[in-house]
Amino acid sequence: MSKKQDSDSQGKIIVFGAKQIRRAWVNDEWYFSVVDIVGALTDSPNPRNYWNMMKAREKEGSGVELSTICVQLKLTSADGKSYKTDCVSTENAFRIIQSIPSPKAEPFKRWLARVGYERVQEIENPELAQQRMRELYKQKGYPTDWIEKRVRSIAVRDELTDEWKNRGIREQEDFAILTAEISKATFGLTPTQYKKLKGLQRENLRDHMNDLELIFTMLGEAATTEITRNRDALGFDANKGAAHDGGAIAGNARRQLERKSGRRVVSRRNYLTDRPKVSLPSVGDHG
């Protein structure tokens, strides 16, 4: 089964109960991680093994190869790296659910139908997506002024990634390298190093940035977009140079502020330690 993967959709996470479900937007529909579905329904300590045994049991019992309804897509794992994993469309997710004896099956089906429908609505009316984001962050306890910056940062990020795609950037790994180039020039840290500093694992780094961190992130990415357009950068190398220079503009501004204020912008603080009850899904970008 051949599917073209939308790079912007990688690493998107939604939450069912306390369980995170990774998904990717491919060919105008959602594809969900089967291992995450299994983990949400069974509470198995090793959902990957459960899925492998489930496939073997189904093949032996009914002769059905569950792998044939899956497609392998690269999703971000707990270690921050992307690996190919079995994913299913919303329709085929219902087939998987039927094979798992769980009291959570019916609530999960209703949840699955809802999250799929929300995406269709958001395509028709993009403002709904922003409204939903605001409500989600508000429920998690974020202040309104921070939420507005976060929503704006997502729009800035989307504009940049669209520009990259128009200029020949296709591979998820290349998006990650370019993002790291901006981050390193802006903050002196790659996103991976930044997450380690804040004590994060699968959480979205930007959901744990303070106001100034978000502002300088936006400046670096907005500057990169502008430089990329002005240079008419094409291909990976040209875009990497533009990413470094865009990040450097934000980095210079950050250092100037630090000299004048006497305080560092980069912070170890995050919303996991500051707000112990917060459990955050990823909402729109990554890094």
NUBA-12184 format. One record per residue: x negated, y negated, z of N, C-alpha, C in turn. Coordinates in steps of 0.2 Angstrom, whole numbers. Layout:
! NUBA-12184
(rec (X; Y; Z); (X; Y; Z); (X; Y; Z))
...
This chain:
! NUBA-12184
(rec (-4; 6; 0); (0; 0; 0); (-4; -6; 0))
(rec (-4; -10; -5); (-8; -16; -6); (-5; -22; -4))
(rec (-7; -26; 1); (-4; -32; 3); (-10; -37; 4))
(rec (-8; -43; 2); (-12; -49; 3); (-11; -52; 9))
(rec (-17; -53; 13); (-16; -56; 20); (-17; -63; 20))
(rec (-12; -66; 24); (-13; -74; 25); (-17; -75; 30))
(rec (-23; -78; 29); (-28; -79; 34); (-26; -83; 40))
(rec (-21; -88; 39); (-19; -92; 44); (-15; -89; 49))
(rec (-13; -83; 47); (-8; -79; 52); (-12; -74; 57))
(rec (-19; -74; 56); (-23; -69; 60); (-23; -72; 67))
(rec (-23; -67; 72); (-23; -69; 79); (-17; -72; 82))
(rec (-11; -72; 78); (-5; -75; 81); (-3; -69; 86))
(rec (-1; -72; 92); (2; -67; 97); (8; -70; 100))
(rec (13; -65; 100); (19; -66; 104); (20; -62; 110))
(rec (25; -63; 114); (25; -60; 120); (32; -56; 121))
(rec (32; -50; 123); (38; -46; 125); (37; -44; 132))
(rec (41; -47; 136); (40; -46; 143); (33; -49; 145))
(rec (29; -44; 148); (22; -46; 150); (17; -44; 145))
(rec (19; -41; 139); (15; -38; 134); (14; -42; 128))
(rec (8; -43; 126); (6; -47; 120); (7; -42; 114))
(rec (10; -45; 109); (11; -41; 102); (7; -46; 97))
(rec (2; -43; 94); (-1; -46; 88); (3; -45; 82))
(rec (3; -50; 78); (7; -50; 71); (3; -54; 66))
(rec (5; -53; 60); (2; -57; 54); (7; -58; 49))
(rec (7; -64; 46); (12; -66; 41); (10; -64; 34))
(rec (13; -59; 31); (10; -56; 25); (16; -56; 20))
(rec (15; -58; 14); (20; -58; 8); (27; -60; 11))
(rec (27; -65; 15); (34; -68; 17); (37; -64; 22))
(rec (34; -60; 26); (37; -56; 31); (32; -55; 37))
(rec (34; -53; 43); (30; -52; 48); (27; -45; 48))
(rec (21; -43; 50); (19; -37; 51); (16; -36; 58))
(rec (18; -31; 62); (16; -31; 69); (12; -25; 71))
(rec (7; -26; 75); (3; -21; 77); (6; -15; 81))
(rec (5; -9; 78); (9; -3; 80); (6; -1; 87))
(rec (0; -2; 88); (-3; 0; 95); (0; -5; 100))
(rec (1; -11; 99); (4; -16; 103); (11; -14; 105))
(rec (15; -12; 100); (22; -10; 101); (22; -4; 105))
(rec (17; 1; 104); (17; 7; 108); (16; 5; 116))
(rec (11; 0; 116); (9; -2; 123); (15; -5; 127))
(rec (19; -9; 123); (24; -13; 126); (30; -8; 128))
(rec (31; -3; 124); (36; 2; 126); (35; 7; 131))
(rec (28; 9; 131); (27; 15; 135); (23; 13; 141))
(rec (20; 7; 142); (15; 5; 147); (9; 10; 148))
(rec (8; 14; 142); (2; 19; 142); (-4; 15; 143))
(rec (-9; 18; 147); (-16; 15; 148); (-20; 15; 142))
(rec (-18; 20; 137); (-22; 20; 131); (-17; 21; 125))
(rec (-14; 15; 123); (-9; 16; 118); (-11; 18; 111))
(rec (-18; 17; 110); (-20; 20; 104); (-20; 27; 104))
(rec (-22; 31; 109); (-22; 38; 109); (-14; 40; 109))
(rec (-10; 37; 112); (-3; 38; 112); (0; 38; 105))
(rec (-2; 33; 101); (0; 32; 94); (-3; 38; 90))
(rec (-9; 40; 91); (-12; 46; 87); (-9; 52; 89))
(rec (-7; 53; 95); (-3; 59; 97); (4; 59; 94))
(rec (7; 53; 94); (14; 52; 91); (14; 54; 84))
(rec (9; 52; 80); (9; 53; 73); (8; 61; 72))
(rec (4; 64; 76); (3; 71; 75); (9; 75; 77))
(rec (12; 73; 82); (19; 76; 85); (24; 75; 79))
(rec (25; 69; 76); (30; 68; 71); (29; 72; 65))
(rec (22; 73; 63); (21; 77; 57); (22; 84; 58))
(rec (21; 87; 64); (22; 94; 65); (29; 95; 66))
(rec (33; 90; 69); (40; 92; 71); (45; 91; 65))
(rec (44; 85; 61); (48; 83; 56); (45; 83; 49))
(rec (38; 84; 49); (35; 83; 43); (34; 76; 40))
(rec (36; 71; 44); (35; 64; 42); (28; 62; 44))
(rec (25; 58; 39); (19; 55; 40); (20; 48; 42))
(rec (19; 46; 48); (21; 39; 50); (16; 34; 47))
(rec (10; 37; 46); (5; 32; 43); (7; 29; 36))
(rec (11; 33; 33); (14; 30; 26); (18; 24; 26))
(rec (21; 23; 32); (25; 16; 33); (21; 11; 36))
(rec (14; 12; 37); (10; 7; 40); (5; 4; 34))
(rec (3; -2; 36); (-2; -5; 32); (-8; -7; 36))
(rec (-14; -7; 34); (-20; -8; 38); (-22; -16; 37))
(rec (-21; -20; 43); (-23; -27; 42); (-28; -28; 48))
(rec (-32; -34; 47); (-37; -36; 52); (-33; -40; 57))
(rec (-34; -38; 63); (-31; -42; 69); (-36; -43; 74))
(rec (-36; -48; 77); (-41; -50; 83); (-40; -46; 89))
(rec (-45; -42; 91); (-45; -38; 97); (-47; -42; 103))
(rec (-47; -38; 109); (-48; -41; 115); (-55; -44; 115))
(rec (-60; -41; 111); (-67; -43; 111); (-68; -49; 107))
(rec (-63; -52; 104); (-63; -58; 100); (-65; -56; 93))
(rec (-66; -50; 91); (-68; -48; 84); (-62; -45; 81))
(rec (-62; -46; 74); (-56; -43; 70); (-58; -36; 68))
(rec (-53; -32; 68); (-53; -25; 66); (-47; -23; 62))
(rec (-48; -18; 58); (-42; -16; 54); (-38; -11; 59))
(rec (-31; -13; 59); (-27; -9; 63); (-20; -7; 60))
(rec (-17; -2; 62); (-10; 0; 59); (-5; -6; 60))
(rec (-2; -8; 55); (4; -13; 56); (10; -11; 52))
(rec (16; -13; 55); (22; -12; 51); (26; -18; 50))
(rec (30; -18; 45); (35; -23; 44); (40; -23; 50))
(rec (45; -28; 50); (50; -27; 55); (55; -21; 54))
(rec (56; -20; 48); (60; -14; 46); (57; -7; 48))
(rec (51; -6; 47); (47; 0; 49); (46; 0; 56))
(rec (45; -6; 59); (44; -6; 67); (50; -2; 70))
(rec (56; -3; 67); (62; 0; 70); (61; 8; 70))
(rec (58; 10; 64); (57; 17; 63); (52; 20; 69))
(rec (47; 16; 70); (42; 18; 75); (46; 18; 82))
(rec (50; 13; 84); (53; 13; 90); (58; 19; 91))
(rec (61; 21; 86); (65; 27; 86); (62; 33; 89))
(rec (55; 33; 87); (51; 39; 89); (48; 39; 96))
(rec (50; 33; 100); (47; 33; 107); (52; 33; 112))
(rec (53; 38; 116); (58; 38; 121); (56; 33; 127))
(rec (60; 27; 127); (58; 22; 132); (65; 18; 133))
(rec (66; 16; 140); (71; 12; 141); (71; 5; 139))
(rec (65; 3; 136); (64; -3; 134); (66; -4; 126))
(rec (67; 2; 123); (68; 2; 116); (74; -3; 113))
(rec (79; -3; 117); (85; -7; 114); (83; -15; 115))
(rec (81; -17; 121); (79; -24; 122); (73; -26; 117))
(rec (69; -21; 116); (64; -23; 111); (66; -23; 104))
(rec (71; -19; 102); (74; -20; 95); (78; -27; 95))
(rec (81; -29; 100); (84; -36; 100); (79; -41; 99))
(rec (74; -41; 103); (69; -45; 103); (65; -46; 96))
(rec (64; -40; 93); (61; -40; 86); (65; -43; 81))
(rec (72; -42; 81); (76; -45; 77); (76; -52; 77))
(rec (76; -55; 83); (76; -62; 85); (69; -65; 82))
(rec (64; -63; 84); (57; -66; 82); (56; -66; 74))
(rec (59; -61; 71); (59; -61; 64); (63; -66; 61))
(rec (69; -67; 64); (74; -72; 61); (71; -79; 62))
(rec (68; -80; 68); (65; -87; 70); (60; -89; 64))
(rec (56; -84; 62); (51; -86; 57); (55; -88; 50))
(rec (60; -85; 48); (64; -87; 42); (67; -94; 43))
(rec (70; -95; 49); (72; -102; 50); (67; -107; 50))
(rec (61; -106; 52); (56; -111; 53); (53; -112; 46))
(rec (53; -107; 41); (51; -108; 34); (56; -113; 31))
(rec (62; -112; 32); (67; -117; 29); (67; -124; 32))
(rec (66; -124; 39); (65; -130; 42); (59; -131; 47))
(rec (54; -133; 45); (47; -133; 49); (48; -136; 55))
(rec (53; -141; 56); (53; -145; 62); (55; -140; 68))
(rec (59; -135; 66); (61; -130; 71); (55; -127; 75))
(rec (50; -125; 71); (43; -122; 73); (40; -127; 79))
(rec (40; -133; 77); (37; -138; 82); (41; -139; 88))
(rec (48; -139; 87); (52; -139; 93); (51; -133; 98))
(rec (51; -127; 94); (50; -121; 98); (43; -121; 102))
(rec (38; -123; 99); (32; -124; 102); (32; -128; 108))
(rec (35; -134; 107); (36; -139; 113); (39; -135; 119))
(rec (45; -132; 117); (49; -128; 123); (44; -123; 126))
(rec (41; -119; 122); (36; -114; 125); (31; -117; 130))
(rec (28; -122; 128); (23; -125; 132); (26; -128; 138))
(rec (32; -131; 137); (35; -134; 143); (37; -129; 148))
(rec (39; -123; 146); (41; -118; 150); (35; -115; 154))
(rec (29; -116; 151); (23; -114; 154); (20; -119; 159))
(rec (23; -125; 159); (21; -129; 164); (16; -135; 162))
(rec (15; -135; 155); (11; -141; 153); (14; -147; 153))
(rec (11; -153; 154); (13; -159; 154); (15; -162; 147))
(rec (20; -166; 146); (23; -168; 140); (17; -171; 136))
(rec (13; -176; 139); (8; -179; 135); (3; -174; 132))
(rec (1; -169; 136); (-3; -164; 133); (0; -160; 127))
(rec (6; -158; 128); (10; -154; 123); (10; -158; 116))
(rec (11; -165; 116); (11; -169; 110); (4; -168; 107))
(rec (-1; -169; 111); (-8; -168; 108); (-9; -161; 105))
(rec (-7; -156; 108); (-8; -149; 106); (-4; -148; 100))
(rec (2; -150; 99); (6; -150; 93); (3; -153; 87))
(rec (0; -159; 89); (-3; -163; 83); (-10; -159; 81))
(rec (-13; -156; 86); (-19; -153; 84); (-18; -147; 80))
(rec (-12; -144; 81); (-10; -138; 76); (-9; -141; 69))
(rec (-6; -147; 68); (-5; -150; 62); (-12; -151; 58))
(rec (-16; -154; 62); (-23; -156; 60); (-27; -150; 57))
(rec (-26; -144; 61); (-29; -138; 60); (-26; -135; 53))
(rec (-20; -135; 53); (-16; -132; 47); (-19; -136; 40))
(rec (-19; -143; 41); (-21; -147; 35); (-28; -145; 33))
(rec (-33; -144; 38); (-40; -142; 36); (-40; -135; 33))
(rec (-36; -130; 36); (-37; -123; 33); (-33; -123; 26))
(rec (-28; -127; 25); (-25; -127; 18); (-31; -130; 13))
(rec (-34; -135; 16); (-40; -138; 11); (-45; -132; 10))
(rec (-47; -129; 15); (-52; -123; 14); (-49; -118; 9))
(rec (-43; -116; 9); (-40; -111; 5); (-40; -114; -2))
(rec (-39; -120; -3); (-39; -123; -10); (-45; -124; -13))
(rec (-51; -123; -9); (-58; -124; -11); (-61; -117; -11))
(rec (-58; -112; -11); (-61; -105; -12); (-63; -101; -6))
(rec (-60; -104; 0); (-62; -100; 6); (-56; -95; 7))
(rec (-57; -88; 7); (-52; -83; 7); (-53; -78; 13))
(rec (-59; -77; 15); (-60; -71; 20); (-59; -74; 27))
(rec (-56; -70; 31); (-55; -72; 38); (-62; -74; 41))
(rec (-67; -70; 40); (-73; -71; 43); (-76; -78; 41))
(rec (-75; -80; 35); (-77; -87; 33); (-74; -92; 36))
(rec (-67; -91; 37); (-64; -96; 41); (-67; -97; 48))
(rec (-68; -91; 51); (-71; -91; 58); (-78; -94; 58))
(rec (-82; -93; 53); (-89; -96; 53); (-88; -104; 52))
(rec (-84; -106; 48); (-83; -113; 47); (-81; -117; 53))
(rec (-76; -113; 56); (-73; -116; 63); (-79; -116; 68))
(rec (-83; -111; 68); (-88; -111; 73); (-93; -117; 72))
(rec (-94; -118; 65); (-99; -124; 63); (-97; -130; 66))
(rec (-90; -132; 65); (-87; -138; 68); (-88; -138; 75))
(rec (-86; -133; 79); (-86; -133; 86); (-93; -134; 89))
(rec (-98; -130; 86); (-105; -131; 88); (-107; -138; 87))
(rec (-106; -141; 82); (-108; -148; 81); (-104; -153; 85))
(rec (-98; -151; 87); (-94; -156; 91); (-96; -155; 98))
(rec (-96; -149; 101); (-97; -147; 108); (-103; -144; 110))
(rec (-107; -142; 105); (-113; -138; 106); (-112; -131; 108))
(rec (-106; -129; 107); (-104; -122; 108); (-100; -119; 103))
(rec (-101; -113; 101); (-96; -110; 96); (-90; -108; 100))
(rec (-84; -106; 97); (-78; -105; 100); (-79; -99; 105))
(rec (-83; -94; 103); (-84; -88; 107); (-88; -90; 114))
(rec (-93; -94; 113); (-97; -97; 119); (-92; -101; 123))
(rec (-88; -105; 120); (-83; -109; 124); (-78; -105; 128))
(rec (-76; -100; 125); (-71; -95; 129); (-75; -92; 134))
(rec (-81; -90; 133); (-85; -87; 139); (-86; -92; 145))
(rec (-87; -98; 143); (-88; -103; 148); (-82; -104; 152))
(rec (-76; -104; 149); (-69; -105; 152); (-67; -98; 155))
(rec (-70; -93; 154); (-68; -86; 157); (-62; -83; 154))
(rec (-61; -85; 147); (-56; -82; 143); (-58; -76; 139))
(rec (-52; -72; 138); (-54; -66; 134); (-49; -66; 127))
(rec (-43; -64; 128); (-39; -64; 122); (-35; -71; 121))
(rec (-35; -75; 126); (-32; -81; 126); (-34; -86; 121))
(rec (-29; -90; 118); (-31; -95; 114); (-35; -101; 117))
(rec (-41; -102; 115); (-45; -107; 118); (-42; -114; 118))
(rec (-39; -116; 113); (-36; -123; 113); (-30; -123; 118))
(rec (-27; -118; 119); (-22; -118; 124); (-25; -120; 131))
(rec (-31; -119; 132); (-34; -120; 138); (-39; -126; 138))
(rec (-38; -131; 133); (-42; -137; 133); (-39; -142; 136))
(rec (-43; -147; 139); (-40; -153; 142); (-38; -158; 137))
(rec (-36; -164; 139); (-34; -169; 134); (-40; -171; 129))
(rec (-46; -173; 133); (-52; -175; 129); (-55; -169; 124))
(rec (-55; -163; 127); (-57; -158; 122); (-53; -157; 116))
(rec (-46; -158; 117); (-41; -157; 111); (-43; -163; 106))
(rec (-44; -169; 109); (-45; -175; 105); (-51; -174; 101))
(rec (-56; -172; 104); (-63; -171; 100); (-62; -165; 95))
(rec (-59; -160; 97); (-57; -155; 92); (-54; -158; 86))
(rec (-48; -162; 87); (-45; -165; 81); (-49; -169; 77))
(rec (-53; -173; 81); (-58; -178; 77); (-63; -174; 73))
(rec (-66; -168; 75); (-70; -164; 71); (-67; -161; 65))
(rec (-61; -159; 66); (-57; -156; 60); (-55; -161; 55))
(rec (-52; -166; 58); (-49; -171; 53); (-55; -174; 49))
(rec (-61; -176; 53); (-67; -178; 49); (-69; -173; 44))
(rec (-69; -167; 45); (-71; -162; 41); (-67; -162; 35))
(rec (-60; -162; 36); (-55; -162; 30); (-57; -168; 26))
(rec (-58; -174; 29); (-59; -180; 25); (-66; -180; 21))
(rec (-71; -177; 24); (-78; -176; 20); (-77; -171; 15))
(rec (-73; -166; 16); (-73; -160; 11); (-69; -163; 5))
(rec (-64; -167; 6); (-61; -170; 0); (-65; -175; -4))
(rec (-68; -179; 0); (-73; -185; -3); (-78; -182; -7))
(rec (-81; -176; -4); (-87; -173; -8); (-84; -168; -13))
(rec (-78; -166; -13); (-75; -161; -18); (-78; -155; -17))
(rec (-79; -153; -10); (-83; -147; -9); (-80; -141; -11))
(rec (-84; -136; -15); (-81; -130; -18); (-85; -124; -15))
(rec (-82; -119; -13); (-86; -113; -11); (-88; -114; -4))
(rec (-91; -108; -1); (-93; -107; 6); (-98; -112; 8))
(rec (-104; -112; 4); (-110; -116; 7); (-108; -124; 7))
(rec (-104; -126; 2); (-103; -133; 2); (-98; -135; 8))
(rec (-93; -131; 9); (-89; -132; 14); (-92; -131; 21))
(rec (-97; -127; 22); (-101; -126; 28); (-104; -133; 29))
(rec (-107; -136; 24); (-111; -142; 25); (-106; -147; 28))
(rec (-100; -148; 24); (-95; -153; 26); (-92; -151; 33))
(rec (-92; -145; 35); (-90; -143; 42); (-95; -146; 47))
(rec (-101; -145; 46); (-106; -147; 51); (-106; -154; 51))
(rec (-105; -158; 46); (-105; -165; 46); (-99; -168; 49))
(rec (-93; -165; 48); (-87; -167; 51); (-88; -166; 59))
(rec (-90; -160; 61); (-91; -159; 68); (-96; -164; 71))
(rec (-101; -166; 67); (-107; -170; 70); (-104; -177; 72))
(rec (-99; -179; 68); (-96; -186; 69); (-92; -185; 76))
(rec (-89; -180; 77); (-85; -179; 84); (-90; -178; 89))
(rec (-96; -175; 88); (-101; -173; 93); (-104; -180; 95))
(rec (-106; -184; 90); (-109; -191; 92); (-104; -195; 96))
(rec (-98; -195; 94); (-93; -199; 98); (-92; -196; 105))
(rec (-92; -189; 106); (-92; -186; 112); (-98; -188; 117))
(rec (-104; -188; 114); (-110; -189; 118); (-110; -197; 120))
(rec (-107; -201; 115); (-107; -208; 117); (-102; -209; 123))
(rec (-97; -206; 123); (-92; -206; 128); (-95; -204; 135))
(rec (-99; -198; 134); (-102; -195; 140); (-107; -200; 143))
(rec (-111; -203; 139); (-116; -208; 142); (-112; -214; 145))
(rec (-107; -216; 142); (-103; -222; 145); (-99; -220; 151))
(rec (-96; -214; 151); (-92; -213; 157); (-96; -209; 163))
(rec (-102; -206; 161); (-105; -202; 166); (-102; -196; 167))
(rec (-98; -193; 163); (-95; -187; 164); (-95; -183; 158))
(rec (-96; -176; 159); (-96; -172; 153); (-89; -170; 150))
(rec (-88; -170; 144); (-81; -168; 141); (-80; -161; 141))
(rec (-85; -157; 140); (-84; -149; 140); (-83; -147; 147))
(rec (-77; -143; 148); (-75; -142; 155); (-74; -134; 156))
(rec (-76; -131; 161); (-75; -124; 163); (-68; -123; 165))
(rec (-64; -128; 166); (-57; -127; 169); (-53; -125; 163))
(rec (-48; -121; 165); (-43; -118; 160); (-36; -117; 164))
(rec (-31; -116; 160); (-24; -115; 163); (-23; -109; 166))
(rec (-28; -104; 166); (-27; -98; 169); (-29; -99; 177))
(rec (-34; -103; 178); (-36; -104; 185); (-32; -110; 188))
(rec (-31; -115; 184); (-27; -121; 186); (-20; -119; 188))
(rec (-17; -115; 184); (-10; -113; 184); (-10; -105; 184))
(rec (-10; -102; 190); (-11; -95; 191); (-5; -91; 188))
(rec (1; -94; 187); (6; -90; 185); (7; -90; 177))
(rec (3; -94; 174); (4; -96; 167); (1; -90; 163))
(rec (5; -87; 158); (3; -82; 154); (4; -84; 147))
(rec (-1; -85; 143); (0; -89; 137); (0; -85; 130))
(rec (5; -85; 126); (4; -83; 119); (0; -88; 115))
(rec (-2; -85; 110); (-6; -90; 105); (0; -93; 100))
(rec (-1; -99; 99); (5; -102; 95); (3; -105; 89))
(rec (-1; -104; 85); (-2; -107; 78); (-8; -108; 76))
(rec (-14; -108; 80); (-20; -108; 77); (-25; -103; 81))
(rec (-31; -103; 80); (-35; -99; 84); (-42; -102; 85))
(rec (-46; -99; 88); (-53; -101; 89); (-54; -102; 97))
